[in-house]
Amino acid sequence: MNTSIDDLSLVLGEVALFRGLPAALVAEVARSTHVESVPKGRAVYTAGERPRALYQVMSGHLKVAVSSLEGGEKVIAILSPGQIFGVAELFGDSPYVSSVEAVTPVVLLAVARDGVFRAMDQEPCVMRRILSALAERQSSIERDIAADCFQSGTAKVVDYLRRLEDGKLAGAARVELELELEIPKHVLAARLGFTPETLSRIFRELSDSGLIEVNGRQVTLTERFTGQPPAERRPARRGGSWFDHGGDAARASWN
C-alpha cells in the first residue's frame, strides 16, 4: 500500500514505540516503513523465514502459532489493534520459530530493521521501550505457562473475559457490559488450549450460572460477573444451555 512519508510520519508518531521522538527522526524511520493490508487467512510471515521488520497492528486480529512436523498447530497468542510483534526476532540471526496469520482482514504498519535500529541509535528511550515490550511478552509467556499448569478450562475463559472487561470498563461503573468476540471460536479455543466443543460447553455453563449471556459473537457480562471480585466468579453446573437451545443461527455466526 503506497503511503506518503508525511502520512507515515503522522501514523508513526501515534505508535507508542516512536511517540515523542524528534520529527526529523520520525520522518527518517518513516522511509523504512510501509503499510500492509493482509486478507483473512494470509500469513504475515511463516516459521523458517528471516526476520525483516517490526509490526504494529493497526486494525484486525492475527494468530501467532507454532506447528509440528505432523501438521499439528498450537496457537500461542492472539494479536489485536495496538499491539506490536516481531520485536525480539530482530535482534538475533535466527529464523522465525512461529508463524503469524490474519484471522480477520488486517492492516499493519511494518518498520524495517534498519529503521528500528536507526531510532535506537539516536534515541535511547526507544531501546527502553523495546525492553519494556519484551518484558511484557516474557510475563505473558509465564502467565500462559502457569495457566496451562494450574487453571481449569473454565478459569481460562473467565480470565479471558476479565481481560476484555478490564479494557472496556476502565473508569466506568461496574454494570452489565456487552463484548464483541472478534476472533473465530475455533481460534479462541486453540489459543486457550482446548477444542471448540469444550469452549461451547464452558460458555454454556457460564451462561447457565447467570454470569454471562451469549448471542452469537455478542457476550454480555452480567452485573453478577462485573460486580464480583475474581475469586467469587465461579460458575455453577446446572441443566439447560444457550448452546443447546439458543438457535442454530447464533451458533453459526461464530466460527
C-alpha positions, 0 to 999 in steps of 0.5 A, spaced: 500 500 500 503 506 497 503 511 503 506 518 503 512 519 508 508 525 511 502 520 512 507 515 515 510 520 519 503 522 522 501 514 523 508 513 526 508 518 531 501 515 534 505 508 535 507 508 542 514 505 540 516 512 536 511 517 540 515 523 542 521 522 538 524 528 534 520 529 527 526 529 523 527 522 526 520 520 525 520 522 518 527 518 517 524 511 520 518 513 516 522 511 509 523 504 512 516 503 513 510 501 509 503 499 510 500 492 509 493 490 508 493 482 509 486 478 507 483 473 512 487 467 512 494 470 509 500 469 513 504 475 515 510 471 515 511 463 516 516 459 521 523 458 517 523 465 514 528 471 516 526 476 520 525 483 516 521 488 520 517 490 526 509 490 526 504 494 529 497 492 528 493 497 526 486 494 525 484 486 525 486 480 529 492 475 527 494 468 530 501 467 532 502 459 532 507 454 532 506 447 528 509 440 528 512 436 523 505 432 523 501 438 521 499 439 528 498 447 530 498 450 537 496 457 537 500 461 542 497 468 542 492 472 539 494 479 536 489 485 536 489 493 534 495 496 538 499 491 539 506 490 536 510 483 534 516 481 531 520 485 536 525 480 539 526 476 532 530 482 530 535 482 534 538 475 533 540 471 526 535 466 527 529 464 523 522 465 525 520 459 530 512 461 529 508 463 524 503 469 524 496 469 520 490 474 519 484 471 522 480 477 520 482 482 514 488 486 517 492 492 516 499 493 519 504 498 519 511 494 518 518 498 520 524 495 517 530 493 521 534 498 519 529 503 521 528 500 528 535 500 529 536 507 526 531 510 532 535 506 537 541 509 535 539 516 536 534 515 541 535 511 547 528 511 550 526 507 544 531 501 546 527 502 553 521 501 550 523 495 546 525 492 553 519 494 556 515 490 550 519 484 551 518 484 558 511 484 557 511 478 552 516 474 557 510 475 563 505 473 558 509 467 556 509 465 564 502 467 565 500 462 559 505 457 562 502 457 569 495 457 566 496 451 562 499 448 569 494 450 574 487 453 571 481 449 569 478 450 562 473 454 565 478 459 569 481 460 562 475 463 559 473 467 565 480 470 565 479 471 558 473 475 559 476 479 565 481 481 560 476 484 555 472 487 561 478 490 564 479 494 557 472 496 556 470 498 563 476 502 565 473 508 569 466 506 568 461 503 573 461 496 574 454 494 570 452 489 565 457 490 559 456 487 552 463 484 548 464 483 541 468 476 540 472 478 534 476 472 533 473 465 530 471 460 536 475 455 533 481 460 534 479 462 541 479 455 543 486 453 540 489 459 543 486 457 550 488 450 549 482 446 548 477 444 542 471 448 540 466 443 543 469 444 550 469 452 549 461 451 547 460 447 553 464 452 558 460 458 555 454 454 556 455 453 563 457 460 564 451 462 561 447 457 565 450 460 572 447 467 570 454 470 569 454 471 562 449 471 556 451 469 549 448 471 542 452 469 537 459 473 537 455 478 542 457 476 550 454 480 555 457 480 562 452 480 567 452 485 573 453 478 577 460 477 573 462 485 573 460 486 580 464 480 583 471 480 585 475 474 581 475 469 586 467 469 587 466 468 579 465 461 579 460 458 575 455 453 577 453 446 573 446 446 572 441 443 566 439 447 560 444 451 555 444 457 550 448 452 546 443 447 546 437 451 545 439 458 543 438 457 535 442 454 530 443 461 527 447 464 533 451 458 533 453 459 526 455 466 526 461 464 530 466 460 527 
